[in-house]
Amino acid sequence: MTILKTFTKTKIKLSALEGYSSHVDKLAKLKDTGNGYVIKFYSYNTEKQDKVLKLDYDEAAYLLEMLKSKVIDDDIYVTLTKA
């Protein structure tokens, strides 16, 4: 699947290119509000609404750290990060 990323100083948009159904266009957008982010994930399912997530800068940083972490099997890994 191919995704197009477009951005300005305060917005990032992800759009579907190749490998998606023909009716799928916008995938997600992120907007910097000045004290955090509003992220919208578009749903192309009639039974599911679009999802909106609002995070302040600290919450976004915590989420990023969690997404960067990897757990393999049942092992526990500890990484120290200076905040």
C-alpha positions as CSV (number, residue, x, y, z in Angstrom):
1,M,0.0,0.0,0.0
2,T,1.2,3.5,-0.8
3,I,0.5,6.5,1.3
4,L,1.0,10.2,0.4
5,K,2.0,12.5,3.3
6,T,1.4,16.2,2.9
7,F,2.1,18.8,5.5
8,T,2.2,22.5,6.4
9,K,3.6,24.1,9.5
10,T,0.6,23.0,11.7
11,K,-1.0,20.1,9.8
12,I,-0.1,16.7,8.5
13,K,-2.4,14.7,6.2
14,L,-2.1,11.1,5.1
15,S,-3.9,10.1,1.9
16,A,-4.4,6.7,0.2
17,L,-2.7,6.1,-3.1
18,E,-2.1,2.5,-4.3
19,G,-3.4,-0.6,-2.7
20,Y,-6.6,0.8,-1.2
21,S,-10.2,0.5,-2.3
22,S,-11.1,3.2,-4.9
23,H,-13.5,5.0,-2.5
24,V,-10.7,5.5,0.2
25,D,-9.1,8.9,0.0
26,K,-8.1,10.5,3.3
27,L,-6.6,8.2,5.9
28,A,-5.7,10.5,8.8
29,K,-4.8,14.1,9.7
30,L,-3.0,15.7,12.6
31,K,-3.4,19.3,13.6
32,D,-1.1,21.2,16.0
33,T,-3.4,23.3,18.2
34,G,-0.7,25.3,19.9
35,N,-0.9,23.3,23.1
36,G,-1.3,19.8,21.7
37,Y,-2.6,17.8,18.8
38,V,-5.9,16.8,17.4
39,I,-5.7,13.6,15.3
40,K,-8.5,12.3,13.1
41,F,-8.6,8.8,11.6
42,Y,-11.2,8.5,8.8
43,S,-13.4,5.5,8.6
44,Y,-14.8,4.2,5.4
45,N,-17.1,1.7,7.1
46,T,-20.7,2.6,7.4
47,E,-20.9,0.9,10.8
48,K,-17.9,2.8,12.3
49,Q,-17.5,6.5,12.9
50,D,-14.3,8.5,12.3
51,K,-12.1,8.5,15.4
52,V,-10.8,11.7,16.9
53,L,-8.0,11.8,19.5
54,K,-6.9,14.9,21.4
55,L,-3.5,14.9,23.1
56,D,-1.5,17.6,24.8
57,Y,2.2,17.7,24.0
58,D,3.2,15.5,26.9
59,E,0.6,12.9,26.2
60,A,1.7,12.8,22.5
61,A,5.4,12.3,23.6
62,Y,4.3,9.4,25.9
63,L,2.3,7.8,23.1
64,L,5.3,8.1,20.7
65,E,7.6,6.5,23.3
66,M,5.2,3.6,23.7
67,L,4.7,3.1,20.0
68,K,8.5,3.1,19.5
69,S,8.9,0.3,22.1
70,K,8.9,-3.3,21.1
71,V,8.0,-6.3,23.2
72,I,9.3,-9.6,21.8
73,D,7.8,-12.8,23.1
74,D,7.2,-12.4,26.9
75,D,10.5,-10.6,27.6
76,I,10.5,-7.3,29.3
77,Y,12.8,-4.5,28.1
78,V,13.5,-1.3,30.0
79,T,14.7,1.8,28.3
80,L,15.5,5.0,30.2
81,T,14.6,8.2,28.4
82,K,15.4,11.7,29.8
83,A,12.2,13.8,29.8
